[in-house]
Amino acid sequence: MFDAAEFDSHEAVNFVTDADSGLRAIIAVHSTRRGSAIGGCRAWRYANDREALRDALRLSRGMTYKAAMAGAPFGGGKAVVMVDPARPKTPAMMHALGRAIERMGGSYFTGEDVGTTCADMVEIRTATAHVMGLPVEQGGSGDPSPNTALGCFEGIRASVRHALGKDDLRDVRVAIQGAGNVGYHLCALLASAGAQITVADVDRTRAQRCAEKFGARMVDPPRLFEVEAEVLAPCALGGILNADTIPRLRVRIVAGGANNQLESAACGAALRDRRILYAPDYVINAGGMIQLAAELTGMPAAEISERVRAIATTLLRVYRFAQERAVPTNAAADLLASQMLVEACP
């Protein structure tokens, strides 16, 4: 693990098993310099343990930087639960995960992520208080995806203004990869702003829903990277910007809700070389994290919305810093976030 390319001086990496439920999980805590680590619980079918570890390490680091750039008083962590057809996710697994989180003594708070739901957070809550994203009726803030989508929407508007000099999104062409919770809500916001939407999802029924409700054009997922548009909005899984897809892009901006969109840091430079403006994922997709963090800080709802909309201002700061330093935008965001972590040290 210490030699893994994704290992970045993580404070702790816990490998969790539970014989009774069949749970196999990894909980990675990247940093607690700014406060307890927060980050969602992802349940996914990984090809092997190494892939799961890579995901946990990358996602937890991204959460540290996401919290720092959003001004949240927390560090970053992530839980990944390894599932497959022979070992599907169960309430017993979530309860066992909650026990493991409780043993960590408050250094990590979990929440909803890909493959988990508010109901899973309720089950985890039976074993630990260190959980976010509970249903509203149980004192939580509910589904964070609408705020993630709102932050992405405001980030797209800021990016279009910065790169294209256009003050609104009317007739701006946006290609959305992934029509799940975040993609669906983003599609609704873009449609209300007059954007022209193309959508693709491996689950055709989800793309069909966006087409029927918002007038989006549907394409097969492999074709989305070749759609001519102003904006590509990745809202599915990570690693989609790589040596294969970047040369095929026909967009001016990449700005979406997925985590770890770049397969490697070098892909940021590849986008810059093609004059494609990249909105660093952990900056633009911080809306859901802001909502969940507010459960722990007691932030009022009106302030949550204000903080989510302020993602646009943060993005513009990253773009200006990247221009001043003549570096790709992902490198600029990393530099700014690292400065905030250093400033957080006593």
C-alpha positions as CSV (number, residue, x, y, z in Angstrom):
1,M,0.0,0.0,0.0
2,F,2.8,2.5,0.9
3,D,4.2,2.1,-2.6
4,A,0.9,2.6,-4.3
5,A,0.9,5.6,-6.7
6,E,-2.3,6.8,-5.2
7,F,-0.9,6.8,-1.6
8,D,-0.4,10.4,-0.5
9,S,0.7,10.3,3.1
10,H,-2.7,9.0,4.1
11,E,-3.1,9.1,7.9
12,A,-4.9,5.7,8.1
13,V,-6.2,3.0,5.8
14,N,-8.4,0.4,7.4
15,F,-9.2,-2.9,5.8
16,V,-12.5,-4.1,7.3
17,T,-14.0,-7.6,7.3
18,D,-17.0,-9.2,9.0
19,A,-17.5,-12.9,8.7
20,D,-21.2,-12.9,9.6
21,S,-22.4,-10.4,7.0
22,G,-19.7,-11.0,4.4
23,L,-18.5,-7.4,4.5
24,R,-15.2,-6.5,2.8
25,A,-14.5,-2.8,2.9
26,I,-11.7,-0.2,2.9
27,I,-11.9,3.0,4.9
28,A,-9.2,5.5,4.0
29,V,-8.6,8.6,6.0
30,H,-6.4,11.0,4.0
31,S,-6.2,14.0,6.4
32,T,-7.7,15.3,9.6
33,R,-5.7,18.6,9.7
34,R,-8.8,20.7,9.3
35,G,-11.1,18.4,11.4
36,S,-12.6,15.0,11.3
37,A,-12.5,13.3,7.9
38,I,-15.8,13.2,5.9
39,G,-16.6,11.3,2.8
40,G,-19.2,9.0,1.3
41,C,-19.5,5.2,1.4
42,R,-19.3,3.7,-2.1
43,A,-20.6,0.2,-2.8
44,W,-19.2,-1.1,-6.0
45,R,-18.2,-4.2,-7.9
46,Y,-14.4,-4.0,-8.1
47,A,-12.3,-6.2,-10.3
48,N,-9.9,-6.9,-7.4
49,D,-8.8,-5.6,-4.1
50,R,-6.1,-3.4,-5.7
51,E,-8.7,-1.6,-7.7
52,A,-10.8,-1.0,-4.5
53,L,-7.7,0.3,-2.7
54,R,-6.9,2.7,-5.6
55,D,-10.4,4.1,-5.5
56,A,-10.4,4.6,-1.7
57,L,-7.0,6.3,-1.8
58,R,-7.9,8.6,-4.7
59,L,-11.4,9.5,-3.4
60,S,-10.3,10.2,0.1
61,R,-7.5,12.6,-1.1
62,G,-10.1,14.3,-3.3
63,M,-12.4,14.8,-0.3
64,T,-9.6,16.5,1.7
65,Y,-9.0,18.9,-1.2
66,K,-12.8,19.3,-1.7
67,A,-13.4,20.3,1.9
68,A,-10.4,22.7,1.9
69,M,-11.5,24.5,-1.3
70,A,-15.1,24.7,0.0
71,G,-13.9,26.2,3.3
72,A,-15.4,23.3,5.3
73,P,-13.8,22.6,8.6
74,F,-13.2,19.0,7.8
75,G,-10.6,16.6,6.4
76,G,-11.1,13.9,3.8
77,G,-11.9,10.2,3.9
78,K,-13.8,7.5,2.0
79,A,-15.3,4.1,2.5
80,V,-15.6,1.6,-0.3
81,V,-17.6,-1.6,0.1
82,M,-16.7,-4.5,-2.3
83,V,-19.8,-6.1,-3.6
84,D,-20.6,-8.6,-6.4
85,P,-23.4,-10.9,-7.5
86,A,-22.3,-13.5,-5.0
87,R,-22.0,-10.9,-2.2
88,P,-24.6,-8.1,-2.8
89,K,-25.0,-5.2,-0.4
90,T,-27.1,-6.0,2.6
91,P,-28.3,-4.1,5.7
92,A,-26.1,-6.4,7.8
93,M,-23.1,-5.2,5.9
94,M,-24.0,-1.6,6.5
95,H,-24.5,-2.3,10.2
96,A,-21.1,-4.0,10.3
97,L,-19.5,-1.0,8.5
98,G,-21.1,1.2,11.1
99,R,-19.4,-0.8,13.9
100,A,-16.1,-0.4,12.1
101,I,-16.6,3.4,11.8
102,E,-17.5,3.6,15.5
103,R,-14.2,2.0,16.4
104,M,-12.5,4.9,14.6
105,G,-13.6,7.2,17.4
106,G,-14.9,10.1,15.4
107,S,-12.0,10.5,13.0
108,Y,-14.3,9.6,10.0
109,F,-17.9,10.4,9.2
110,T,-19.5,8.6,6.3
111,G,-22.4,9.5,4.0
112,E,-24.2,8.5,0.8
113,D,-22.3,7.8,-2.4
114,V,-22.4,5.7,-5.5
115,G,-24.2,2.4,-4.7
116,T,-25.5,3.5,-1.3
117,T,-28.7,5.3,-0.2
118,C,-30.3,7.2,2.6
119,A,-31.7,3.9,3.9
120,D,-28.1,2.6,4.1
121,M,-27.1,5.6,6.2
122,V,-30.1,4.8,8.5
123,E,-28.7,1.3,9.0
124,I,-25.2,2.5,9.6
125,R,-26.7,4.9,12.2
126,T,-27.8,2.0,14.3
127,A,-24.1,1.3,15.0
128,T,-22.5,4.7,15.0
129,A,-23.4,8.4,15.3
130,H,-20.6,9.2,12.8
131,V,-22.9,9.4,9.7
132,M,-24.3,12.1,7.5
133,G,-27.1,12.1,4.9
134,L,-29.9,10.7,7.0
135,P,-33.5,11.3,5.8
136,V,-35.0,14.7,6.7
137,E,-37.5,13.0,9.0
138,Q,-34.7,11.6,11.0
139,G,-32.9,14.8,11.5
140,G,-30.6,14.7,8.4
141,S,-30.6,16.7,5.2
142,G,-31.6,14.0,2.8
143,D,-30.3,13.3,-0.7
144,P,-27.3,15.5,-1.5
145,S,-27.5,15.1,-5.2
146,P,-29.6,18.2,-5.9
147,N,-27.0,20.4,-4.3
148,T,-24.2,18.6,-6.1
149,A,-26.1,19.3,-9.4
150,L,-26.7,22.9,-8.4
151,G,-22.9,23.4,-7.8
152,C,-22.2,21.9,-11.1
153,F,-24.7,24.1,-12.8
154,E,-23.3,27.3,-11.3
155,G,-19.8,26.0,-12.2
156,I,-20.8,25.4,-15.8
157,R,-22.2,29.0,-16.0
158,A,-18.9,30.4,-14.6
159,S,-16.9,28.3,-17.0
160,V,-18.9,29.3,-20.0
161,R,-18.5,32.9,-19.0
162,H,-14.8,32.5,-18.5
163,A,-14.0,30.5,-21.7
164,L,-16.7,31.7,-24.1
165,G,-17.6,35.2,-22.8
166,K,-21.3,34.3,-22.7
167,D,-23.3,35.4,-19.7
168,D,-26.1,32.8,-20.0
169,L,-26.6,29.2,-21.1
170,R,-29.3,29.7,-23.7
171,D,-28.5,27.5,-26.7
172,V,-25.2,26.3,-25.1
173,R,-24.8,22.7,-26.0
174,V,-24.1,20.4,-23.0
175,A,-23.3,16.7,-23.3
176,I,-24.0,14.9,-20.0
177,Q,-22.4,11.6,-19.2
178,G,-24.6,9.8,-16.7
179,A,-28.3,10.4,-16.0
180,G,-28.4,9.2,-12.4
181,N,-29.3,11.4,-9.5
182,V,-26.8,14.2,-10.2
183,G,-27.1,14.0,-13.9
184,Y,-30.9,14.1,-13.8
185,H,-31.0,17.2,-11.6
186,L,-28.3,18.9,-13.6
187,C,-30.3,18.1,-16.8
188,A,-33.4,19.8,-15.2
189,L,-31.4,23.0,-14.3
190,L,-29.8,23.2,-17.7
191,A,-33.1,22.7,-19.5
192,S,-34.6,25.6,-17.4
193,A,-31.7,27.8,-18.5
194,G,-32.3,27.1,-22.2
195,A,-29.3,24.8,-22.8
196,Q,-29.4,22.2,-25.6
197,I,-28.8,18.8,-23.9
198,T,-27.4,15.5,-25.1
199,V,-27.4,12.7,-22.6
200,A,-25.9,9.2,-22.5
201,D,-26.1,6.5,-19.8
202,V,-25.3,2.8,-19.7
203,D,-28.8,2.4,-18.2
204,R,-30.9,3.5,-21.2
205,T,-34.1,4.0,-19.1
206,R,-32.4,6.8,-17.2
207,A,-31.3,8.6,-20.4
208,Q,-34.8,8.0,-21.8
209,R,-36.3,9.8,-18.7
210,C,-34.2,12.9,-19.4
211,A,-35.1,12.8,-23.0
212,E,-38.8,12.6,-22.3
213,K,-38.9,15.2,-19.5
214,F,-36.4,17.7,-20.7
215,G,-36.2,17.3,-24.4
216,A,-32.6,15.9,-24.3
217,R,-31.1,14.1,-27.3
218,M,-29.9,10.6,-26.5
219,V,-26.8,9.0,-27.8
220,D,-25.0,5.7,-27.0
221,P,-22.4,6.1,-24.2
222,P,-19.3,5.5,-26.4
223,R,-20.4,8.2,-28.9
224,L,-20.7,10.9,-26.2
225,F,-17.0,11.8,-26.4
226,E,-17.4,12.7,-30.0
227,V,-20.5,14.9,-29.7
228,E,-19.9,18.4,-30.8
229,A,-20.8,20.7,-27.9
230,E,-19.6,23.6,-25.8
231,V,-19.5,21.6,-22.6
232,L,-19.0,17.9,-21.6
233,A,-20.4,17.2,-18.1
234,P,-19.2,13.9,-16.7
235,C,-21.6,12.7,-14.0
236,A,-20.9,9.0,-13.8
237,L,-17.7,7.2,-12.6
238,G,-14.1,8.4,-12.7
239,G,-11.2,8.0,-15.0
240,I,-13.1,8.9,-18.1
241,L,-10.6,11.6,-19.3
242,N,-7.7,9.6,-20.6
243,A,-5.4,9.0,-23.5
244,D,-8.2,7.4,-25.5
245,T,-11.0,9.9,-24.9
246,I,-9.2,13.3,-24.7
247,P,-8.2,13.3,-28.4
248,R,-11.8,12.6,-29.4
249,L,-13.4,15.4,-27.5
250,R,-15.1,18.2,-29.5
251,V,-15.9,20.5,-26.6
252,R,-14.4,23.7,-25.2
253,I,-15.1,22.9,-21.5
254,V,-15.3,19.8,-19.3
255,A,-17.3,20.5,-16.1
256,G,-19.3,17.9,-14.3
257,G,-20.2,16.1,-11.1
258,A,-18.1,12.9,-11.3
259,N,-15.2,12.3,-9.0
260,N,-11.6,11.6,-10.2
261,Q,-12.5,12.4,-13.8
262,L,-8.8,12.5,-14.9
263,E,-7.2,9.1,-15.2
264,S,-4.0,10.8,-14.1
265,A,-2.8,14.3,-13.3
266,A,-1.0,14.4,-16.7
267,C,-4.5,14.3,-18.4
268,G,-5.0,17.9,-17.1
269,A,-2.1,19.0,-19.2
270,A,-3.4,17.1,-22.2
271,L,-6.7,19.0,-21.9
272,R,-4.9,22.3,-21.6
273,D,-2.8,21.5,-24.7
274,R,-6.1,21.1,-26.6
275,R,-7.4,24.4,-25.2
276,I,-10.1,22.7,-23.3
277,L,-11.0,24.3,-20.0
278,Y,-11.2,21.7,-17.2
279,A,-13.2,22.5,-14.1
280,P,-11.4,20.4,-11.3
281,D,-13.9,17.9,-10.2
282,Y,-13.5,18.3,-6.4
283,V,-14.1,22.0,-6.8
284,I,-17.2,22.0,-9.0
285,N,-18.9,18.9,-7.4
286,A,-18.6,20.1,-3.8
287,G,-22.3,21.0,-3.4
288,G,-23.3,17.7,-1.9
289,M,-20.4,17.7,0.5
290,I,-21.3,21.2,1.6
291,Q,-24.9,20.0,2.4
292,L,-23.7,17.0,4.3
293,A,-21.0,18.9,6.2
294,A,-23.8,21.3,7.3
295,E,-25.4,18.5,9.2
296,L,-22.4,18.4,11.5
297,T,-21.9,22.2,11.8
298,G,-25.6,23.2,12.0
299,M,-25.4,25.6,9.0
300,P,-28.9,27.0,8.2
301,A,-30.5,26.0,4.8
302,A,-30.2,29.5,3.4
303,E,-26.5,29.6,4.0
304,I,-26.0,26.1,2.4
305,S,-27.5,27.3,-0.9
306,E,-25.3,30.4,-0.8
307,R,-22.2,28.4,-0.2
308,V,-23.1,26.0,-3.0
309,R,-23.6,28.8,-5.4
310,A,-20.2,30.3,-4.3
311,I,-18.6,27.3,-6.1
312,A,-18.6,29.5,-9.2
313,T,-16.5,32.1,-7.5
314,T,-14.0,29.4,-6.3
315,L,-13.7,28.0,-9.8
316,L,-13.0,31.4,-11.3
317,R,-10.3,31.8,-8.7
318,V,-8.7,28.5,-9.8
319,Y,-8.9,29.6,-13.5
320,R,-7.1,32.9,-12.7
321,F,-4.5,31.2,-10.6
322,A,-3.8,28.7,-13.4
323,Q,-3.3,31.5,-15.9
324,E,-1.0,33.4,-13.6
325,R,1.1,30.3,-12.9
326,A,0.9,28.9,-16.5
327,V,-0.2,25.5,-15.1
328,P,-3.2,23.2,-15.9
329,T,-6.3,24.0,-13.8
330,N,-6.1,20.7,-11.9
331,A,-2.6,21.6,-10.8
332,A,-3.7,25.0,-9.8
333,A,-6.5,23.6,-7.7
334,D,-4.1,21.2,-6.0
335,L,-1.7,24.0,-5.2
336,L,-4.4,26.2,-3.7
337,A,-5.8,23.3,-1.7
338,S,-2.4,22.3,-0.4
339,Q,-1.8,25.9,0.8
340,M,-5.0,25.8,2.8
341,L,-3.9,22.5,4.4
342,V,-0.6,24.0,5.4
343,E,-2.4,27.1,6.8
344,A,-4.6,24.7,8.9
345,C,-1.6,23.3,10.7
346,P,-1.1,24.7,14.2
